[in-house]
Amino acid sequence: MTEPGPASVADAIRAAAERLGATSDTARLDAELLMAHVLETSRSQMLLTRMRDAAAPHTAAFARLVDRRAAHEPVAHLLGEQEFYGLPFAVSPATLIPRGDSETIVEAALEHAAADARVLDMGTGSGALLLAFLHERPSATGIGIDASAQALAVAQRNSAALGLAERAQFREASWLDSGWADALGRFDLVLCNPPYVETGARLDPDVRDYEPASALFAGPEGLDDYRAIIPQLGKLLAPGGVAVLEIGAAQGQAVRALASESGYTVALRRDIGGRDRALILT
């Protein structure tokens, strides 16, 4: 005899959360977000008005998403987007998923850069850092570079969706290539969230199996890309310019030393969890 399915949306969410508890630290939230996606509504609207709806019309679609989440596929990939700095950003397996910790970079940039800054975002990915800054500073303009054409396509899509296409340009380039910045000019603000994970580090399957390794790993100490980027900032920054670099929580001392060796004054900013997160170079 076939077991009856959940009677209501609330029942379906409860059952999914119990299942996802084995693979997710945010099982209930994951289940709610996936159900809201299936219902084509916001999570808040669903919680207010849809919890008593019959689950049956949505059971199959919801079950497929729960199965994928149970296999550690990130919720952002299942939804196709992630909120960052209060804005919706499309994401794909070609980009890192923007994380709340990285909002620290935007906050530091807003404090230290001029309102009409010309901005360079190195390794732009989804465009989150650059576009969040431009959204807050209507007189600013910027360029995002990335070595991945697939990532740049996502960034361009986000810039159009946010109404920022006239102030944001995107170009395929790698800071590891000779002459990559020759035609870019100088910038009042350089933003960068480079790869900084140690090669061989143990990562959650959600990250290890679904996000681009090229945007994660940076040598045995996680410092290879800082060693490449910091010496190049001198030819990128305009007089009085500032660079804001994201760092791993245990990398503040090492990256500060690299910046100091190149002649920069360095300030540290911690994220909302109190972890070292951004270095501000002037």
Sequence and secondary structure as in RCSB ss.txt:
>XXXX:A:sequence
MTEPGPASVADAIRAAAERLGATSDTARLDAELLMAHVLETSRSQMLLTRMRDAAAPHTAAFARLVDRRAAHEPV
AHLLGEQEFYGLPFAVSPATLIPRGDSETIVEAALEHAAADARVLDMGTGSGALLLAFLHERPSATGIGIDASAQ
ALAVAQRNSAALGLAERAQFREASWLDSGWADALGRFDLVLCNPPYVETGARLDPDVRDYEPASALFAGPEGLDD
YRAIIPQLGKLLAPGGVAVLEIGAAQGQAVRALASESGYTVALRRDIGGRDRALILT
>XXXX:A:secstr
      SBHHHHHHHHHHHHTTT TTHHHHHHHHHHHHHTS HHHHHHHTTTSBSGGGHHHHHHHHHHHHTT  H
HHHHTEEEETTEEEE  TTS    GGGHHHHHHHHHHS TT EEEEET TTSHHHHHHHHH TT EEEEEES HH
HHHHHHHHHHHTT TTTEEEEE  TTSTTTTTTT  EEEEEE    B TT    HHHHTTS GGGTB STTS HH
HHHHGGGHHHHEEEEEEEEEE  TT HHHHHHHHHHTT  EEEEE TTS EEEEEE 
